[in-house]
Amino acid sequence: MLVTGVARQLGGRFVRRIQRDPEVDRVIAVDAVPPGHHLGGADFIQADIRQPTIARVLAETGADTVVHMDVTGTALGGGSRATVKETNVIGTMQLLGACQKSPAVRRLVVKSSTNVYGSAPRDPAVFTETTPPKSLPSGGFAKDAVEVEGYVRGFARRRPDVAVCVLRFANILGPAADTPLASYFALPVLPTVFGYDPRLQFVHEDDVIEVLRIASHEPRRGTLNSGTFNIAGDGVLPLSQCSRRLGRPTVPLLLPAVTWAGSLVRTLGMTDFSPEQIRLLTHGRVVDTVQMRETLGFTPRYTTAETFADFARGQAPGLLPPEALAGAVDRIAGLTARAGGHPQTHSAN
Amino acid sequence: MADAKVIPFDDDRSRGSAGQRQARRRGGGSRRGALGEPGEIGAVQPLPGRERAQEDEPVSREEEQPVRPPEADGRDGGLERRVAAGLAFLRRRLTGEYEVDDFGYDEELTDQVLMSLLRPVCDKYFRVEVKGIENIPAEGGALIVANHSGTLPLDGLMMQVAVHDHHPADRHLRLLAADLVFVLPVVNELARKLGHTLACAEDAERLLAQGELVGVMPEGFKGIGKPFSERYKLQRFGRGGFVSTALRQGAPIIPCSIVGAEEIYPMIGNAKTLARLLGFPYFPLTPTFPWLGPLGAIPLPTKWTIQFGEPIPTDGYPPEAAEDPMLMFNLTDQVREQIQHTLYKLLVQRRSVFF
């Protein structure tokens, strides 16, 4: 098995986990930079997937399963947007070319994102795998993901003997997540777009690892693990609810101001507040996960709300922690009970 | 049906006997409403104004804000219980411990706050009389198809309140709204929280499959933005997409006629250039708007009647029926004619626009 993008937390975790499965003989971990974390007993090969060397690596190792996790929104260690795009798009092309040449490859798993649906007010409330986006993402990671999926579809056409699985993940969160959304929620005060309350969906890191495992093994009885699947936790959290559960106050800004502030912050390199991120935080996005349950046979362990709770636990308390607010309301409830002259205690909760 | 003559509303004032019969019937209706009111309002409206403010600015100043209990020296346990319930509600809102469905529908907020804000408009201002509520099934998916009028989509909101308050099974109506609603800031947020979603086949089908009661106004902007002279003349019913959606889900179609909404903003002109500039489908000119500024935006206090008609079943058709354009057009016409007929009947019975 060959795994790309292992220098990231998620890739590293997946490599460590997958080696414990009896079906896996050997894991070859590939990335352009050496990972800062250990990879269990996997063989690390430092190779840039943008270079043709990846074809040699694949041919020499004779891997039968390729898990492509190097489609990401942010550069590792502060690279520019152009590098990220190149790794996403050119890297995928090189890797797919290498896979096409290698007769040993039987299975390809690609980590994509629900970003491919874009986010627009004219979209249906819930996206299924077949919903065409009303407005194609104009740039950034979302466009990369759309292009990557296009190349993967082309590869699947040319190599029908290879089982291809595209997993579209909702926003990945967890105690150790390093996604742009996680850094957004780490801000002391959350800037929001005035007059919009986007619906967000999260998927837990543990579930990501689990579903990647299911996709990279032989399908279990009664399930099919080739195709395109939305992966998200159950339920929906509006941004306002997220901020309350996190205990961080929001600052509603007008949309032009948010766009402007986003570009300013991006120029300063503080956080990746990209335009598609702003679109997500304006209109939100919810995907349908019936295919994930019924065809892929995967049930996430964490709902969207539980994922968020797990993420919030790993965060420093906000300025307005929910416990303190609840306590304040309870105190007031106690006061009114006393003011009312009734001795009985109120249980406002 | 399209060429049928509208009975001008000024004429019915002279119809003594019909008016009296109507008055008696309406008296019964409003009495029932009056009896139903206090309990309902008391139960679902703990502390309306304050929570609205809280909703608008999520987390700020909540410590001063929440409690100024009206009369803390309460007459009995009732007020105190309401204060406690209000505080419990506030606590849940502030800490984010509430549920929202995939469409963003916030049932708690709708029931406790938004409905209590709309209810006075429905009961006191427009004095909506609801008829035929028994035609809405107590459970399972159903598609309510209504006429659309009034320049601003108040008729949809009133229909939602009417279903919510009058249906014995406390059903919630999920309205399908135009895309413009989801483009506008604030409006889209409130619409999502009220359980509205975009009028597209995917969303409608998903809601019906969940067994929800879905409301649609297929005339769309053609209906709501038509000039006053064409009042109560139904426009084309879109492309009949609602019929194929109902057919696919086997959900009954319930025609609904709303009388009174046409006169709330008599649209005598349409500033097309201005509308194009603002990106709106029309820019209404009424006798008061925009001449009186914000005052002109107050709707006229007309008397409304919302009549739900006999359901038209759709589960008897074979599965491929949804692909049959002839059947679709026939069903669309049937629904349209039933609504138009009921509109004329209600107009004949109506004594005057305002009473």
Contacts between the chains, C-beta under 8 A, distances in Angstrom:
chain1	res1	chain2	res2	distance
A	121	B	179	6.4
A	121	B	182	4.0
A	121	B	183	4.6
A	121	B	188	6.6
A	121	B	198	7.9
A	122	B	179	4.7
A	122	B	182	7.2
A	122	B	183	7.7
A	122	B	198	7.0
A	123	B	198	7.4
A	124	B	197	8.0
A	124	B	198	6.1
A	124	B	200	5.1
A	124	B	202	4.1
A	124	B	203	5.0
A	125	B	102	6.7
A	125	B	103	4.7
A	125	B	104	7.4
A	125	B	197	4.7
A	125	B	198	6.3
A	125	B	202	8.0
A	125	B	203	5.0
A	125	B	206	7.6
A	126	B	102	5.5
A	126	B	103	7.5
A	126	B	202	7.3
A	126	B	203	7.2
A	126	B	206	6.1
A	128	B	202	7.5
A	131	B	202	6.9
A	193	B	185	7.5
A	194	B	185	6.0
A	194	B	186	7.8
A	195	B	184	7.6
A	195	B	185	2.5
A	195	B	186	3.9
A	195	B	187	7.7
A	195	B	188	7.2
A	195	B	189	6.0
A	196	B	185	5.9
A	196	B	188	6.4
A	196	B	189	5.9
A	197	B	104	7.3
A	197	B	189	4.5
A	197	B	192	6.9
A	197	B	193	7.5
A	199	B	100	7.3
A	199	B	102	7.6
A	199	B	103	8.0
A	199	B	104	4.8
A	199	B	192	7.4
A	235	B	99	7.9
A	235	B	100	7.9
A	235	B	102	7.7
A	236	B	100	5.6
A	236	B	101	6.9
A	236	B	102	5.3
A	236	B	104	6.8
A	237	B	100	7.1
A	238	B	100	5.7
A	238	B	104	6.2
A	238	B	106	7.8
A	240	B	58	5.2
A	240	B	96	8.0
A	241	B	96	4.5
A	241	B	98	7.2
A	241	B	100	6.7
A	242	B	96	7.4
A	243	B	58	6.4
A	243	B	59	7.1
A	243	B	96	7.8
A	244	B	58	6.4
A	244	B	59	6.2
A	244	B	93	7.7
A	244	B	94	6.3
A	244	B	95	6.2
A	244	B	96	3.4
A	245	B	95	7.0
A	245	B	96	3.9
A	245	B	97	7.9
A	249	B	58	7.4
A	249	B	59	5.0
A	249	B	60	6.5
A	250	B	58	5.6
A	250	B	59	7.1
A	252	B	57	7.9
A	255	B	185	7.3
A	283	B	182	7.8
A	284	B	104	7.6
A	286	B	102	5.4
A	286	B	103	8.0
A	320	B	59	5.1
A	322	B	94	7.1
A	322	B	95	3.8
A	322	B	96	6.6
A	323	B	95	7.9
A	325	B	59	7.5
A	325	B	62	6.4
A	325	B	91	7.6
A	325	B	94	4.5
A	325	B	95	5.9
A	326	B	91	5.4
A	326	B	94	7.2
A	326	B	95	5.2
A	328	B	62	7.2
A	328	B	63	5.4
A	329	B	62	7.8
A	329	B	66	6.4
A	329	B	87	5.6
A	329	B	90	5.8
A	329	B	91	4.2
A	329	B	94	6.7
A	330	B	91	7.3
A	332	B	66	5.8
A	332	B	67	4.6
A	332	B	87	6.5
A	333	B	83	8.0
A	333	B	84	6.2
A	333	B	87	4.7
A	333	B	88	7.9
A	335	B	67	7.3
A	336	B	67	6.2
A	336	B	69	5.3
A	336	B	72	5.7
A	336	B	80	7.3
A	336	B	83	5.5
A	336	B	84	7.7
A	336	B	87	7.5
A	337	B	80	7.4
A	337	B	84	7.8
A	339	B	69	7.5
A	339	B	72	4.2
A	339	B	73	7.4
A	340	B	72	5.5
A	340	B	73	6.7
A	340	B	74	5.2
A	340	B	80	5.1
A	341	B	73	6.9
A	342	B	74	8.0
A	342	B	77	7.5
A	342	B	80	6.5
A	346	B	84	5.0
A	346	B	87	7.9
A	348	B	84	5.8
A	348	B	87	4.7
A	348	B	88	4.8
A	348	B	91	5.9
A	349	B	88	6.7
A	349	B	91	6.4
